[in-house]
Amino acid sequence: MEGQSRSDGVVRVPANARERFYDSRGYGRPAGDALDLAPVEAAHLLYRDDLEAVDGRGFRDYLSVVDGLAVRFLVYKDLRDRGFYCSPVREGWTDSPDDGADFLVYPRGKGPWDDVIEHRVHVVGERATVPAARLAGGVLAVVDEESEITYLDTARPTVDGATEADLPGGVDATLLGDRVVAWDPPAALYERAFYGQPLDRDDDAVQLSLVEAAYLAGAGVLDVRTPDGDRGGREAVVVRGREAEGDRFDRRLAVYTSLRDRGVVPKTGFKFGADFRTYAEVDSVEELGHSELLVRVLPAGHRFAMRDLALDVRLAHGVRKRMVFALADDGTESGIDWLAVERLTP
């Protein structure tokens, strides 16, 4: 049995191809008794010797003449080898969002005739970059230079917590370089709400990061002064943060504010290479559990390099946390999109 390519790249296989390949194994799109195949499906059937040729070419020749087919073929073959039916996404073939996905993968035991989709798979090479906006609940199949495939599951998570703490207002604090020190704060500031770190075990003073201090000053908890005694308040802290980090400080402050307002406690994630590690519920520092998320703050237009993304996800997995990216549009809470990425074994 042989196939012929049309001008749009679709391969038409005549005769009883529908019964042989679609009805029993979920390949292609029926065209009467004939069958239309996407190039990657035709390549897989050539590889299996189910097709003799396409346009007179065998598997090796066909794989080399269709641009970009080799990488997609590797993923398609891997999914088929794992027991999944999957359909290439083509305009007019699949009723699905235009998010750039390459394949629709169906649950095991299901096929294209069941209209139940398990995953939307985007195929990329390890040297590719992908816009953050494209990752909206799909799966990245990353093909490395040795043709091994890593699957990364992306989702738009709900980030919520249940931490509550009543704090008094007007707590004296001093802006010192790139941090703020509250000299005589209420015990609950650190012990209950987990802001800052004690200056010393035998000292009541608590040192705060600039994002913590800006948030607390904005909430009226801190009365921030500069070293010369001027009342700088939140604005002085924000100015210092911008001097240190530029626009990045506004994005981090917006994300920090959003997390705190959601009942989530963010703490520095520096030792993990992230902006924050987070705790969904803190009753007291003495009974503190493990943090659940690592959060990296990025501009909304960020493009992910696959090597960097794989590194973040692997690190988070290694320390038993979930990797979440906060895509901050304009430095405001309303402009934040949350994206979670985890390794997936199909």
N, C-alpha and C positions, 0 to 999 in steps of 0.2 A: 504494500500500500504506500502511495506517495502523495505528497502535498504540493500545492502550488501557492506561491506568495502573491497576494494582491498588492495594489499600489499603496494601501495603508499599512502594509506589513503583516496583516492577518494571513494565516495559512489556511487554505480551504482543502479539506480532505473529503473526497466524494464517497459514493457507494454507501456501505453500511457503517460508516465511521461513527455515527451517533450512537448506535447500539453498542458498538465495540468499546468506545472510549468514554463517552459521556454517561450513558445509562448505567454502566457498571463501575466506572472509575472516576467520574466527575471531571473529565478534561473538557475544556472548550465551551463553545456556545452552539446549540443546535441550529442548523440551517436546513430544515427539511430532514431528509435522510443523511445529508452530508453534515460536516462539522467544521466550524471555524475555530482555529486555535491561535492563541497568542504565541509569539515567537518562543517564549520560554517553555511553553507547553510542548510545542513542536520539537524543541531541542531535547526535552526530557524523553519524549517518545522515540526520537532518533537514538538517544543514548541507550534506551532499553531495547532497541531493535524492534520496536512495535511499528515504526515507520521505516521504510527502506531509504527514502530520500525526500528532501524538500528542494524543489527547483533543480533536481539532479545532484544535489549535494548531500553527502553524509554528515554525520554528527560533527566531526572535526572542522570541516569546511564551513558548515552552516554557523557554528559557534563563532567563527572568526569573522564572518562577513556582516553580522548584525551588531551594530554599535552598542557597547555596554551590556551585551547579553551574558557574558561569562559570569559576572558577579551575581546577577539575578538568578542565573541557573544554579549556582552553588547553594543559594538559600532555598530556592524552590525544591531542589533535589533533597536537601537536608530535611525540610518539612515533610516531604512525601515519604522519606525513609523513616521518619518518626511516626508515620501512620496517619497523617493529616491530609484531608482533601483541602486544596487551596485554589483560589481563582485569581488570576491576574486582574488588576483593576484597569479597565479600559472604558473610555467614554461610550455610553450607550449599552455597555455590557452589564454593569453593576450599578445598582441604585444605592449610592453611598456618597458621603461628603467629599468634596474636592480638597482633600488635605495632603495630597501627594503620595498616598500609600501605594505600594507596589502590589501587595497581595492581600486578599481576604482569606483568613484561615478559619475553618469551621471546627466545631467541637469534634472530638473523636467519635466516630460512628455517624456523623452528619456530613452532608455534602451540599453543593450549591442549590440543590432542589429543596432543601429544608429551610432556607432563609434564616438561619441562625448563625451569627458571626461570633467567633471566639476572640480573634485578634485582627487588628489592622496592622500590617507589617510594612515598614519602610526599610528599604535596603540601601546601605551606605558602605563605602569603603573606610578603612581606618584613618585615611588622610583627609576625609571629607569634613566639612563644617555644616552644621544644620541650624537654621534659625530657631530660636526658642519658641516662637509662635507656632511652628509646625508640629511641635510635640504636644499634642492635645489628646492623650489617652490612647496612643498607638504604641506599637512595639518597634524598636530599632533593631534591625539585624545587621550587626557590624561585622564586615568581612575583613580580617586582617591580612597582612602581606603573605602569610603562609596558608591562606584560605580557610583558617579556622573561624568559626562564627560565634559571636557573643550576642545574646539577646538581652535587650534592656527594655523593661516595661515602664512606660510613662503614664502618669495619672495626674489629675487635678485634685489634690487632697483637700479635705476639710481640716483646718488646723484650729483646734479648740482646746481649752483647758478648764480647770476648776479651781485655780488658786485665787484666794481672796485674802486681803489684809487691810485693816483700817489703820491709817497712819495720820498723825497730827500734821498740821501745817507749820510753816515758818521755821523749820529746822536750820540752824546756822551751818553754813558750809563755805569753804574757801576754794577758789579755782587756783590750782597749782600746776602749772605746765599743762600736761595732757591728761590730767585727772582732777578730780574734785574730792576734798576730804570733808566729811561731816564730823565735827569734833565731839559733839555730845548728843548723838541721835537716840531716838527710842530704840529699845532692844529689838522691837519687832521689825525694824527696817532691814536688818540682816537675818535675824533668827527666824522670823516668820515669813517675810516677803522675799528674802534672799536677794537683797540689793547689795552690791559691793562685796568687799572683803574687809575684815577687821585689820586695823593697822598692827595690832599686837594682841595676843591672847589676854593680856592684863590691861588693855587699854580699850576704852569705849569707842574711840574714833573708828570710823569706817571710811575706807577709800573707795571711790566710785569711778567707773569709766565715764567718758564724756557723754555717751549715749544714755547711760543710766541717769546721770545728773541732769541732762537736758529734759528727759522725760519727767523726772521728779520735780524739777523747777517749773516746768509747764503745768504740772498738776497742783502746784502750790505747796508741795511738801517741803522743798528746799528753798532757803533764802540764800542765794549764792552771792558771795562777795569776791572781789578781786583781792590780791594780797595787800594793796594799799587801802583797803577798807571800802572801796566804792561798791555800791549795789549793782552788780552786773546782771543778775538774774539769768533767765534762760538764754537771752540773746547773747550774753558774753560767752556762755558755754558753746552755743552754736557757732559763733564766730571762731572760737578756738578750734572747734571740730573741723570747720571748713578750711582753716589754715593748715591743719594737719593732713586732711584727706581729700579736700576739694569736694566735688559734687557727690562723691561716694558717701560722705558723712550724711548728707540729706537722705540718701536712699537707705542707709543703715538705720537712721533714726526713725524713718517712716515705718520700716519693717519692725524695729524694736517696739515702737508705739502700738502697732497693730497686734503684735503678739501679746503684749501686756494687757491690752484692752480685751483680748480674747481669753484671758485667764491663764495664759502660758507664760512661764518664766524663762526668759532668754539669758544665757550667760555666755561669756566669751568661748568661741570654738577654736581659738588660735592653735592649741596643741593638736587639733585634728585638721588644721588647714582650712577651717571654715570661719564664717563670721560669728555664728552662734551655735551653741548646743542648747537644747530646750527641755524643760520639765513641764509636763501637763498639769501636775498637781503637787504642790508643796505644802505640807502641813507644818513642818519645821525642818531646819537645816540638819538637826541631829538625826532625823529619821529620813533623810534624803535618799531616794532611790536613784537608779540609773537614768540618765537623760535618754530621751527617745529619738530625737531628731538632730541631725546636723543641718544647719541652714546656711546656704551661701547666697548673698545678696548680689544681684546682677541687674544691669540696665535691661529694659524691656526688649530692646533691639539686639540683645546678645546672640551671637552665633556660637554654638557649642562645637569645640574641636573634640573629635571622638576619643582621642587618647586622654584628654583632660577629663572628659565625662566618665570614662571607664575608671580612671584613677579615683575620682571622688566616690563613685558608687562602690568600688572595691574597698576603699578605706572605711566607708560608713558600715558596710557589711561586716568588715573585720572587727569593728568595735561594737557590734550589735546595735546599730542605729539605722534609721531610715534617712536617705539623702533627699533633702528638699531644697529647691531653689526658689527664692523670692524674687520675682521679676518686677522691679519697681519702675514705674513709668515716669513719674514726674516729681518724686519726692513726697508724694501724699499717700495716705493709707488707701484711698479709693483707687489708686492706680497700681495696686499690687496684684499680680497673678502668682498663684502657688503651683509649683510643678514638682512632683515626686518622681524619682527614677530609681529603679531596683533591678537587680539581675533576675532573669527569668529562665527557667528550664522548661521548655515546651513539653 
